[in-house]
Amino acid sequence: YPEGRAFVLVEVKSALSSQPMTAGEIAVLHFDRISQDAADVPFSAWRDDFVFVPGDKVHETNGPSLAGGFDMTAVFDEPLAAGCSGVLAEQGDWIAGWAMYLADGVLHWVSAGFGGEDEVSAPVPDGTRLLRVQGDLLDDDVEMTVFADGTEIAASRLGRPMPLVWAPDGAFLTVGHARPFPVTDRMPLDIPAPDSMRSLRIRTGPPPEIDPQEEFDRVMRHQ
């Protein structure tokens, strides 16, 4: 235990701080010191701007986290046809995840998790070339707004907050296509995004504040 623990603490410290540390510090380097440095270390890649293209598949640790709010925009080279369908993006599954898709000319943004599914949806005006979904954080909720070519077409509260992560081991984000185990069975799994889809840009807000001790107690609750 002492040798194994010392090795782990040295590795964690080296990842959290550029300050050198000697083996002699292990005796006084407890979790309270690590937590001070870890408070600013993200659970995921806290970049705030991502651009994906159809066919991309990104693991959660390298992709956007929606926990701080988000703004995602799908861009199309040609106007969308009336009644079009297709999967624009999906992350996770029906246990926990989100999806953005078109079904018979209606844009859906769905979040699945404890309590089932919640969504915001709106018919897409003919000729649309830019679809945008914005999620603004409220207390234990998200204010969702949908835009088509810059014009608001729907707004509602999602009814749940955004989690820090969607799965303990990470959930893949796929763009332009769905996975066999979907976020919702209402999504047209066999229909990829329209051929005219050029990109999906996702911008995220700052990570929410966390209490390191509270988070440590939560993840260790079964240990």
N, C-alpha and C positions, 0 to 999 in steps of 0.2 A: 504493500500500500504506500509507504512513504516514498519509495523510489518512483513508482508509477505516478503518484500524485504530483511529485515534484516535476516530472517530465511534462505532464499535462499543463501545469501552471506556467511553466516556462514558455511553452508553445503558445498558450493563450495570451500571455503578456506580450510576447514578441509580435503578435498579430495586432494587438490593440494600441501599442505605444512604440515610439521610436527610441525611447529612453533605454539605455543598456541596463541589464539586470544580472546580478551575479547569483550563483547558487546559494550563497549565504542569506539572500533575501527571502528565500522560500519560507523560512521559519516565521516570518512576520507578514508574509503576503497572503492574506486571507481574502475571502470573496468580497468583503466590503471594499477593499482597495480595487479589486478588479471591476466591481460594479460601477465604480466612479468613472473608469475609462470606458466601460462597455455601454454606458448610458447613451453615448452618441453613435454606437455601432449598429447599423441597421440589420434587420432580419433578412433583408433582400437587397437587391441592387438599387439603392435609392438614387438612381439617376432620375431626372425629372422630364426627360424628353426621349421618346423612342419612335422610330419609323420602321414599320414592317411592310413586307410585300406578300401577296398571296403565295402560299406554299411554305412560309416560315413556320418553324416550330421551335419554341424557346422555353427552357425550363424556368420555373418560378424564381429561382435564385438569380437569374440573369435578366429577368423581365421586369415590367412595371408592377409596382404595388399600388393598389387603388385605395389603401387605407387612409391616405391623406387627401382624398378627393381626386377627381380626374376630369380630363377633357379629351375625348377620342373622336377623331375625324377620319371617315372613309372617303377617299377621293376616287372618282371615276373619270376615265378619259372620254367617255361618251355618255349622253343622257340615259338614265335608266328607263327601260321599257316599262310600260304599264303592266301591272300584275307580275312583276319579276319576283323570283325567289332565289335564295342562296345563303350560305353561311359566310358571314363576314369575319367573325372571330369567335373563339371559344376557349375558356380556361377552366380546368377542373371537370366536375361531373355533377350529377343530380344530388350527390351528398353535400357538396360544397363547390360552387363555381359560378361563372357568369358566361353569358353568350350574347352576341349581337348578330342578328340574322334578319333576312327578308323572307316573307311568306305571302305570296299572292298580293304583292304590292304594298305590304305593311311592314314597317320596321319595328322589330322587337328588341328590347334590351332586358334580359332576364337575369336575376340573381337567385340561385338555389342554395338552400342550406337548412338549418334547423327551422322547422315550421313550414317547409315546403318552398314554393316558388313565389317570387314577387317580380313584377315587370312594369315597364312603361312602353307604350307602343303608339304608333301613329301611321296613318296612310301616307305614303310617299307621293308628293305631287309629280305629275308627269314631267319628264325632262330634267329631273334632279341629277346633279353631278357631284354634290357634296353633302354627306350626311354626318351630322355631329351630335354626340351625346355628351352632356356635361353633368357631372355629379358633384354637388356642393355639400359638404358635411354639415349636419345639424346635430343636436344632442341625440345620440343613439338612432340616427336616421340619415338619409341622404335625399337631398332635393334634386330630382332628375329633370333635365330640360333637353328636349330634342329639337334639332334645327335641320332644315333642308335648304341648302344654298343660302344660309345665313338668316333664314326666317324661322322663328319659333313655331313649331307645329304641335308640340305637346309638352306638358309639365305635370309632374306629380311627385309625391314622396314615395320612396321605395318601401319604407316600413321596416328597415333593418339597417344597421351600420355595416361598413365594410371591414372585413377581418384583416389582420396583419398579414396572414398567409392563408391560402386555401386548403393546404394539406400539410401534415407533419413532415412528409418527405418531399414536398414541392409538387406543384401541379403544372403540367405543360400548357402553354398558350399556343394555339394553332390559329393561323390566319388564312382565311379563304377556304377552309374546309373543316369538317367536324371529325371527332373521334368516335369509335364504336360505342363508347359508354358516355352518352351525352349529358349536358346540363338539363335539357328538357326533351321529352319525346315529341313535343310539338314542332321541334326544329326539323327542317327538311335535310336529314343527314346525308342523303345521296346526291344533293345538289350543291356544288361548290359555289363560290362567289361568282357574280357575273364576270365574263371575260374582260370587261372594261375596267374592273377594279385595279387601280394603280397602286394604292398604298393605304395603310392604316397608321395614322400618327396618334400616339397616346402620350399625353402630358399629365404629370401627376403633381399633387400638392406636397407640402412638407410632411414628414412622418409625424403622427400624433405623439404627444408626450407619453412616456411610460415610466412606471415605478420599477426600477430594476429588482428590488426585493420582492415586490408583489408578483412580477413576472417569473422570477426564479421559483417562488413558492408554487405558482400555478403549474409550471412545467415539471416540477419535482413532486407533485402531489401524490403520485402513485409509487414513488420510490421508497 
